[in-house]
Amino acid sequence: MQIRTILLTLLTAGGMTLVGHAQQSMTLNDCLQYALANAPEVQVAQLQVSDADWQIRENKATGLPQVSGSIGYQYFIQRPGIPASALGFPGAGDEKIAFSALHNLSPTLSYNQLFFSNSYRVARKAAWYYRAYVDQQLTAAKRTVYNRVIDAYLPAVLISDNLATLDKNIGNLEKLLSDTRAINQAGFAEQLDVDRLDLSLSTLRSERSNLVRQREIVVDALKLSMGMQVSNQITLSDNIQQLMDTYTDADLSTELNLQNRADYVALLKSRDLSALQIELNSKPWMPSFAGFLQYSPAFQGGFGNDKKWFFIPSAVAGVSINFTLWDSGVSKARRQRALVGVQTLDVQKQMLENAIALEVESARKQYVNAQERVGSQQKNLDLAQRIYDTTQTKYKAGVGSSFEVTQAEQGLYTAQQNVMQARYDLLTARIAIKKALGLEK
């Protein structure tokens, strides 16, 4: 059995969320649905999708009319001016002519409208591309959680099946031990026979206790992978055979379609985003065109000894055209950097294509090996069962020894474990092919 290896792998899973503490019976599908609704990775990806939606609205609003207002007040503690006598006014004395009012109240209302900008056009397109990218990231996050829960659920089911088989063997051995004790008390069997069977039974019970604890650890790892609190109590209602019926051989020979792989599509979306940087910096000469309208109903008061206020409105409208004549190569450098980024993603895309193809090929070879092992181990189990049955018959007839019985029992249990492991490997091989092809069950 590869229980210890499985446990070490599962202990790397993570994630938590609150649920009730009632005992729940959960199938693999139940666990998957729970994880897709509660796993932190999925929740973060969903928030990123929401952020991308608001980013689209933000970019769109940048090019729509912008209305702003302001209000200011000035009080001149000392107003600029010149003596009235300097202007030739007779009898002015020391009086001064002020150039400003004592009070100045100036509210302003502004309207701005962007008519055209290449940066705005590309930014709006980039917002939509980013939305498609994070949507694909959400799909990839769900696929990651989906696969992680399957990887955590299967070992727990394997241990449960192993426990069921072990319980059956313990029951058989308990009956044989009881019969042997009765025969010993009647004087037809040695105490050695009883001791051997008792030792074998003790070994199986110890193995069972160990498996129970291992199952608890594995189920806790499953809860973490689902985003469930470890304190929750769940039982797994599937077994290996049920999962074999769910994950059949159908679609295993399907040709690889890279569009079914969320990680591959996400890389393509990332490339589209990078390509927009090339477009943005390819036309630095394109102008931006904007218009504005400003109205200011100003009020001024406090001229000399006159305390009256005067309404002095003003309004202005205009347009502005901005364009780059020469940027000393800044746009060219940015365009080349963006081109390098796209080329880098092209190399990564090729690497990912090769890696996915290798993953599919390896999974299919593992599947063939697993099929052969199942057939071979099933033959061994049939042989071990015949040996065990024959040994028991001989022992009950008085022509066999308890040593032969315990040896046959150990051989049978080992064969049963090997068959379960082989069928488990076949199941995981089927799932591995579907993962590699980007298919669900």
WOLIN-V58043 format. One record per backbone hydrogen bond with DSSP energy under -0.5 kcal/mol. CO is the residue of the C=O (numbers start at 1). NH is the residue of the N-H. Records with the same first field share a line. If there is no record, write none. Layout:
# WOLIN-V58043
CO=NH ; NH
This chain:
# WOLIN-V58043
2=6
3=7
4=8
5=9
6=10
7=11
9=12
10=13
17=229
24=26 ; 235
26=237 ; 238
27=31
28=32
29=33
30=34
31=35
32=36
33=37
34=38
35=39
39=43
40=44
41=45
42=46
43=47
44=48
45=49
46=50
47=51
48=52
49=53
50=54
51=55
52=56
53=57
54=58
55=59
56=60
57=61
58=62
59=63
60=63
61=64
65=67
66=112
68=110
70=108
72=106
74=104
75=77
80=99
82=97
83=86
84=87 ; 89
85=88
88=90
89=92
92=95
95=84
96=98
97=82
102=76
103=301
104=74 ; 106
105=299
106=72
108=70
109=295
110=68
111=293
112=66
113=115 ; 291
116=289
117=121
118=122
119=123
120=124
121=125
122=126
123=127
124=128
125=129
126=130
127=131
128=132
129=133
130=134
131=135
132=136
133=137
134=138
135=139
136=140
137=141
138=142
139=143
140=144
141=145
142=146
143=147
144=148
145=149
146=150
147=151
148=152
149=153
150=154
151=155
152=156
153=157
154=158
155=159
156=160
157=161
158=162
159=163
160=164
161=165
162=166
163=167
164=168
165=169
166=170
167=171
168=172
169=173
170=174
171=175
172=176
173=177
174=178
175=179
176=180
177=181
178=182
179=183
180=184
181=185
182=186
183=188 ; 189
184=187
190=193 ; 194
191=195
192=196
193=197
194=198
195=199
196=200
197=201
198=202
199=203
200=204
201=205
202=206
203=207
204=208
205=209
206=210
207=211
208=212
209=213
210=214
211=215
212=216
213=217
214=218
215=219
216=220
217=221
218=222
219=223
220=224
221=225
222=226
223=227 ; 228
224=227
229=232
232=234
233=24
235=26 ; 237
239=243
240=244
241=245
242=246
243=247
246=248
249=252
251=254
256=258
257=260
258=261
260=262
261=265
262=266
263=267
264=268
265=269
266=270
267=271
268=272
269=273
270=274
271=275
272=276
273=277
274=277 ; 278
275=279
276=280
277=281
278=282
279=282 ; 283
283=286
284=324
288=322
289=115 ; 116
290=320
291=113
292=318
293=111
294=316
295=109
296=298 ; 314
298=312
299=105
300=310
301=103
302=304
303=306
305=307
306=303
308=302
310=300 ; 312
312=298
314=296
316=294
318=292
320=290
322=288
323=325
327=330
329=333
330=334
331=335
332=336
333=337
334=338
335=339
336=340
337=341
338=342
339=343
340=344
341=345
342=346
343=347
344=348
345=349
346=350
347=351
348=352
349=353
350=354
351=355
352=356
353=357
354=358
355=359
356=360
357=361
358=362
359=363
360=364
361=365
362=366
363=367
364=368
365=369
366=370
367=371
368=372
369=373
370=374
371=375
372=376
373=377
374=378
375=379
376=380
377=381
378=382
379=383
380=384
381=385
382=386
383=387
384=388
385=389
386=390
387=391
388=392
389=393
390=394
391=395
392=396
393=397
394=399 ; 400
395=398
401=405
402=406
403=407
404=408
405=409
406=410
407=411
408=412
409=413
410=414
411=415
412=416
413=417
414=418
415=419
416=420
417=421
418=422
419=423
420=424
421=425
422=426
423=427
424=428
425=429
426=430
427=431
428=432
429=433
430=434
431=435
432=436
433=437
434=438 ; 439
435=438
